[in-house]
Every structure is written in structure tokens, then in C-alpha cells.
């Protein structure tokens, strides 16, 4: 499948290093609204709707992670940047890992939030895709968001919950289902040792979708990586704990060299 031209926005410092924010399954670029003001002080911030989501085209599926990487590379060419920082969450972090392994010259530093290099069994993703195709994304939106946020946050912020549920429910069924296929077929474990970018991996202590063991496995395999655990956050940590996540991102992308494991 050829790359599609995804809907995107550019904010922040026009003369700053470029950071691309790569979102989760069922989200639009708006999921990063709480990151842009903080990151825009230091960076040129690019965010986008993945294929099948938001205002981007919805080609027929299934999609692969490499399809999503191809779209991202085409976006980098569109915004005229050769080398970028990547910040990805969940599926967006999977795309970021694959891009960093496949096209290392295009990637400077990486932040991976609440993600995994492999998420078996494939049948679970096939079942979710079938449900969405048959009944629409609205049927799963409440369940998805219940795993994105801690119970305490959901109780305290019902308007935020409704906004996220509406965002998931508005995702085109084919785009969501075809992206489920990408996750079901994905196995990035052999890619991890090939990632040369300095990589920060962030685990959320209360993430029911991708618990800490998944992020520990990434750090064990990526040579220049480190793990930080964020308390009081579930799967969509960037939304639930924006100040903490923004600080972690900024510190990682602007810090000088730190002590790290070298390849081999």
C-alpha cells in the first residue's frame, strides 16, 4: 500500500528542532492538545491524524505498521524536515519504534509512552476489528476510555471522559479496524536492537492495557534506552498527567549525553 497524505498541523517555534507527536489507536491529533503549549516553547511541533482517523483519508484495510511508517515518512518530507524527534504513545510508539529501526538517519531522539513491541494474540485484535466493522466504534468507545484513564481521574473529570469517548466513537470503523490488524500482525522485537536513537520509555503504573513488563522488555533490548515509571496514570498518560509527561519529554529531548548502554 502506498503512503497517504495525512492531515497535520504545525505549531510552536518555527526555528526549533522538530518533534513529531504520534497518537494512539482511536485518537486524533487533538489528543496532544495538552502537550503543544509546553513543547512549543522549545520545539517545532508536528502532529497528525493517522490514516483511517480524524480528517485523514480512510483507505481500505488491513493496514500494517510499515504502512503507518510510510505515511509518517511522507509527512516528514511534506514538512521539509530530514531528522526529527519522535514522541509516540501506544500504537504511535509502535510506529515510532519501527521508523527508528528502519530509517535511523531520520530519527534523533525518541520517547515511547505506554507501549509494547508485540501484543498477542492476533485473534483478539481480529475480534475487535470484526466488532467495530459490524457495529461501529461507538460500541467500544466507553470500554476503551475506561482503560485510558484511572478510575479516580474518570470520577473527577466526567467532561474529559465524554470528550475522549466522543473522539473514539467518531473514528471511522474501517480505519479503526484496519489499524487493529496492524497491531495484531506486529512483532517489533527483532527491531529493538537496531534502534540507535536515545530512547526514553515511559510506563504508567496503572496501565491495564500495556503494563510495565512490556516497557521493561523494550528497554532490555534497545541499546540507548532508559525506563521511567509514572504514578497515578493509566494508558493515556499524556492526557491524564500532562505536566509530568511534558517535563519528561522536554528533559529527554534537551538533555546532554547521559550514561547509557552501547550496542552489543
KOLZA-18672 format. One line per field, with one value per residue (C-alpha): y, x, z; residue number from 1; residue in one letter. Coordinates in steps of 0.2 Angstrom, whole numbers, plus 2048, in hexadecimal, padded with zeros to 3 digits. Example, Ala and Ser with C-alpha at 12.3 -4.5 7.8 and 13.67 -1.06 7.14 Angstrom:
2
north [7EA,7FB]
east [83E,844]
up [827,824]
n [1,2]
res [A,S]
end
This chain:
264
north [800,811,81F,82B,83D,83F,84E,858,868,871,87B,882,88A,88B,88B,87D,86B,861,855,84A,844,833,82E,81F,814,81C,82E,83E,84B,853,846,850,861,860,85E,86C,87C,875,86C,87B,886,87C,872,873,867,85C,852,848,83D,82C,824,81E,82B,83C,847,83B,830,81F,812,800,7F5,7EB,7F7,7F2,7FC,7FF,807,813,816,81A,827,82F,82F,838,844,848,84C,857,861,862,85A,84D,848,849,845,838,837,829,821,810,80C,81D,816,806,810,81B,80B,804,815,816,805,806,818,81C,82B,833,832,83C,837,82D,82D,81D,81E,810,804,7F2,7EA,7DC,7DA,7C8,7C0,7C6,7BE,7CB,7D9,7D0,7CE,7E1,7E5,7DA,7E2,7F4,7F0,7E8,7F5,804,80C,813,802,800,812,812,802,809,819,810,808,819,822,81D,81B,82A,835,82F,833,844,849,843,850,84A,838,83D,847,838,82C,837,837,824,823,82F,824,81C,80A,804,80F,808,7F6,7F7,7FE,7F0,7E4,7EE,7EB,7D9,7D5,7DF,7D8,7E5,7DB,7D8,7EA,7F0,7ED,7F7,807,813,822,827,820,824,817,81C,810,815,80C,809,805,7F6,7F4,7F4,7F1,7F5,7E4,7E9,7F9,7F0,7E4,7F2,7FA,7E9,7E9,7FB,7FF,812,811,814,811,81D,818,825,823,827,825,818,814,826,82D,83D,842,83D,844,851,85C,84D,845,856,858,847,84A,85B,854,845,84F,85E,855,852,841,835,825,817,805,805,7F8,7E7]
east [800,807,808,7F9,7FA,7F4,7EC,7F9,7FC,80C,80E,81B,82C,82F,842,842,846,837,82E,821,813,80C,7FB,7F2,7E5,7D4,7DB,7DD,7EB,7E1,7E6,7F6,7EE,7F5,807,808,809,817,821,81E,829,839,833,82B,81C,814,805,7F9,7EA,7F0,7E9,7D7,7D5,7CE,7D0,7DD,7D8,7D0,7D8,7D1,7DA,7E3,7F1,802,80E,819,80A,809,81C,81B,80E,819,828,81D,818,82A,82D,81E,823,835,83E,84C,84F,842,83E,830,824,817,80A,803,801,80A,819,819,81A,828,832,830,835,844,84A,846,84C,859,85F,84E,84D,856,84E,83F,832,827,818,80E,812,818,822,816,804,7FD,7F2,7EE,7DC,7D8,7DB,7D2,7C3,7C3,7C5,7B6,7AB,7AF,7AC,79B,795,7A0,7AD,7A0,79D,7AE,7B2,7AD,7B7,7C6,7C6,7C3,7D5,7DC,7D9,7DA,7CA,7CE,7D1,7C1,7B6,7BE,7BD,7AD,7AF,7C0,7B9,7AB,7B7,7C2,7B3,7AC,7BE,7BF,7AD,7B0,7BE,7B9,7B5,7C0,7CF,7CE,7CC,7D9,7E5,7E1,7E7,7F8,7FA,7F4,802,80F,81F,82D,838,845,845,849,85C,85D,856,865,85C,85C,84C,841,834,826,81B,80B,809,7F7,7F6,7EB,7EE,801,808,81A,821,81E,829,836,838,83B,848,851,853,855,868,866,857,850,840,836,826,818,80C,7FA,7F7,7EF,7F2,7EF,7FC,800,7EE,7EC,7FD,801,80D,817,818,81C,82B,831,830,839,847,84A,84A,855,861,873,87B,877,87F,878,87A,883,87E,884]
up [800,7FC,808,80B,80E,820,827,832,83C,840,850,85B,857,844,847,854,852,84B,856,84F,85A,855,85D,863,85B,85A,85D,853,854,861,86E,86F,873,884,87D,870,87B,885,877,86C,876,871,862,851,855,847,84B,83F,83D,839,829,82D,83B,83C,82C,824,815,81A,80D,80E,81A,821,825,82B,836,827,81E,82D,82D,81A,81E,82B,820,812,820,824,812,811,820,819,827,825,837,846,857,859,868,866,871,870,85D,859,863,859,849,851,855,844,83C,847,843,830,82D,83A,831,833,845,853,864,868,876,877,883,889,87B,876,868,866,86C,869,866,855,856,864,858,84A,855,85A,847,843,851,84B,839,83E,84B,84A,855,861,867,86F,873,885,888,880,88A,89A,897,892,8A2,8B5,8BE,8C9,8BA,8B1,8C1,8C3,8B0,8A8,89A,895,895,889,87E,87C,87A,86C,863,863,85D,84F,848,837,83A,82B,831,843,83E,831,83E,84A,83C,83C,84F,84E,841,849,851,853,85F,852,84E,85F,85F,84F,857,859,85E,871,877,886,88A,896,89F,8A8,8B9,8B6,8A4,8A2,88F,88E,8A0,8A5,89F,88D,88F,899,88A,87E,889,88B,878,873,875,87A,884,896,89F,8AA,8B2,8B4,8C3,8C3,8B1,8A6,893,88D,898,88D,890,8A2,8A8,89B,8A6,8AB,89A,892,89E,89B,888,889,894,889,879,880,88C,888,887,895,89A,88F,888,878,86A,86D]
n [1,2,3,4,5,6,7,8,9,10,11,12,13,14,15,16,17,18,19,20,21,22,23,24,25,26,27,28,29,30,31,32,33,34,35,36,37,38,39,40,41,42,43,44,45,46,47,48,49,50,51,52,53,54,55,56,57,58,59,60,61,62,63,64,65,66,67,68,69,70,71,72,73,74,75,76,77,78,79,80,81,82,83,84,85,86,87,88,89,90,91,92,93,94,95,96,97,98,99,100,101,102,103,104,105,106,107,108,109,110,111,112,113,114,115,116,117,118,119,120,121,122,123,124,125,126,127,128,129,130,131,132,133,134,135,136,137,138,139,140,141,142,143,144,145,146,147,148,149,150,151,152,153,154,155,156,157,158,159,160,161,162,163,164,165,166,167,168,169,170,171,172,173,174,175,176,177,178,179,180,181,182,183,184,185,186,187,188,189,190,191,192,193,194,195,196,197,198,199,200,201,202,203,204,205,206,207,208,209,210,211,212,213,214,215,216,217,218,219,220,221,222,223,224,225,226,227,228,229,230,231,232,233,234,235,236,237,238,239,240,241,242,243,244,245,246,247,248,249,250,251,252,253,254,255,256,257,258,259,260,261,262,263,264]
res [X,X,X,X,X,X,X,X,X,X,X,X,X,X,X,X,X,X,X,X,X,X,X,X,X,X,X,X,X,X,X,X,X,X,X,X,X,X,X,X,X,X,X,X,X,X,X,X,X,X,X,X,X,X,X,X,X,X,X,X,X,X,X,X,X,X,X,X,X,X,X,X,X,X,X,X,X,X,X,X,X,X,X,X,X,X,X,X,X,X,X,X,X,X,X,X,X,X,X,X,X,X,X,X,X,X,X,X,X,X,X,X,X,X,X,X,X,X,X,X,X,X,X,X,X,X,X,X,X,X,X,X,X,X,X,X,X,X,X,X,X,X,X,X,X,X,X,X,X,X,X,X,X,X,X,X,X,X,X,X,X,X,X,X,X,X,X,X,X,X,X,X,X,X,X,X,X,X,X,X,X,X,X,X,X,X,X,X,X,X,X,X,X,X,X,X,X,X,X,X,X,X,X,X,X,X,X,X,X,X,X,X,X,X,X,X,X,X,X,X,X,X,X,X,X,X,X,X,X,X,X,X,X,X,X,X,X,X,X,X,X,X,X,X,X,X,X,X,X,X,X,X,X,X,X,X,X,X,X,X,X,X,X,X]
end
